[in-house]
């Protein structure tokens, strides 16, 4: 009796645990134990049930048959929802893609209003990695130069150069004002303090310019990587599909259906 009660307790606990999760059933019959975050006509976002703090995954509705939510509700995916075809831009917003993607030389200034930099996390192989911005620790603007933004790179470089010159001049002036010979005049202490203040301001400005240039480089890397991905998708003129096939094969007793898998390439 005790064993039966224990078995029933374990079974009920297992069933309750199994029902406290969402199940995504794909069209190939596989189930994904998940926590569904968002369902839209173009994508289903979810996290793995056993790793709720892990990465967010995306699956196309065209690959999903059914979603069973933890509250018992079922969501049948509309069969008319299609997976984006090869050649379809994935990330561009608010504009006609053909008017933008025919030109591969657009700058960050032209692109930053068209792309959401938060989409960067969806890229498997971004064109510009997030290691680029740290090149600005060498000198502000270097990362922008490396990512094809010479205008931005020159702006940060010139600001940094100007601050450096002010700092060098102020330091030299403060050193002269503190010298023994020059210190005999009554204005030396005041001039020394002013020069020292300018030197500190110039150093603070240099640090600020470096930080701002790194933040800007992060945004440039994200937006231009999304743009590069759309350029690749837009230039593709083919798609490859694996699908079940049913052919008629000649047998001694006549024609018989022969199921298989077909590879279809669209140009």
Secondary structure in CASP SS format (residue, H / E / C, confidence):
PFRMAT SS
TARGET T0000
AUTHOR 0000-0000-0000
METHOD secondary structure of the structure
MODEL  1
X C 1.00
X H 1.00
X H 1.00
X H 1.00
X H 1.00
X H 1.00
X H 1.00
X H 1.00
X H 1.00
X H 1.00
X H 1.00
X H 1.00
X H 1.00
X H 1.00
X H 1.00
X H 1.00
X H 1.00
X H 1.00
X H 1.00
X C 1.00
X C 1.00
X E 1.00
X E 1.00
X E 1.00
X E 1.00
X E 1.00
X C 1.00
X C 1.00
X C 1.00
X C 1.00
X E 1.00
X E 1.00
X E 1.00
X E 1.00
X E 1.00
X E 1.00
X E 1.00
X E 1.00
X E 1.00
X C 1.00
X C 1.00
X C 1.00
X C 1.00
X E 1.00
X E 1.00
X E 1.00
X E 1.00
X E 1.00
X C 1.00
X C 1.00
X C 1.00
X C 1.00
X C 1.00
X C 1.00
X C 1.00
X C 1.00
X E 1.00
X E 1.00
X E 1.00
X C 1.00
X H 1.00
X H 1.00
X H 1.00
X E 1.00
X E 1.00
X E 1.00
X E 1.00
X E 1.00
X C 1.00
X C 1.00
X C 1.00
X C 1.00
X C 1.00
X E 1.00
X E 1.00
X E 1.00
X C 1.00
X C 1.00
X C 1.00
X C 1.00
X C 1.00
X C 1.00
X C 1.00
X C 1.00
X C 1.00
X C 1.00
X C 1.00
X C 1.00
X C 1.00
X C 1.00
X C 1.00
X C 1.00
X C 1.00
X C 1.00
X C 1.00
X C 1.00
X H 1.00
X H 1.00
X H 1.00
X H 1.00
X H 1.00
X C 1.00
X C 1.00
X C 1.00
X C 1.00
X C 1.00
X C 1.00
X H 1.00
X H 1.00
X H 1.00
X H 1.00
X C 1.00
X C 1.00
X C 1.00
X C 1.00
X C 1.00
X H 1.00
X H 1.00
X H 1.00
X H 1.00
X H 1.00
X H 1.00
X C 1.00
X C 1.00
X C 1.00
X C 1.00
X C 1.00
X C 1.00
X C 1.00
X C 1.00
X C 1.00
X H 1.00
X H 1.00
X H 1.00
X H 1.00
X H 1.00
X H 1.00
X C 1.00
X C 1.00
X C 1.00
X C 1.00
X H 1.00
X H 1.00
X H 1.00
X H 1.00
X H 1.00
X C 1.00
X C 1.00
X C 1.00
X H 1.00
X H 1.00
X H 1.00
X H 1.00
X H 1.00
X H 1.00
X H 1.00
X H 1.00
X H 1.00
X H 1.00
X H 1.00
X H 1.00
X H 1.00
X H 1.00
X H 1.00
X H 1.00
X H 1.00
X H 1.00
X H 1.00
X H 1.00
X H 1.00
X H 1.00
X H 1.00
X H 1.00
X H 1.00
X H 1.00
X H 1.00
X H 1.00
X C 1.00
X C 1.00
X C 1.00
X C 1.00
X H 1.00
X H 1.00
X H 1.00
X C 1.00
X C 1.00
X C 1.00
X H 1.00
X H 1.00
X H 1.00
X H 1.00
X H 1.00
X H 1.00
X H 1.00
X H 1.00
X H 1.00
X H 1.00
X H 1.00
X H 1.00
X H 1.00
X H 1.00
X H 1.00
X H 1.00
X H 1.00
X H 1.00
X H 1.00
X H 1.00
X H 1.00
X H 1.00
X H 1.00
X H 1.00
X H 1.00
X H 1.00
X H 1.00
X H 1.00
X H 1.00
X H 1.00
X H 1.00
X H 1.00
X H 1.00
X H 1.00
X H 1.00
X H 1.00
X H 1.00
X H 1.00
X H 1.00
X H 1.00
X H 1.00
X H 1.00
X H 1.00
X H 1.00
X H 1.00
X H 1.00
X H 1.00
X H 1.00
X C 1.00
X C 1.00
X C 1.00
X E 1.00
X E 1.00
X E 1.00
X E 1.00
X E 1.00
X E 1.00
X E 1.00
X E 1.00
X E 1.00
X E 1.00
X E 1.00
X E 1.00
X E 1.00
X C 1.00
X C 1.00
X E 1.00
X E 1.00
X E 1.00
X E 1.00
X E 1.00
X E 1.00
X E 1.00
X E 1.00
X E 1.00
X E 1.00
X E 1.00
X E 1.00
X E 1.00
X C 1.00
END
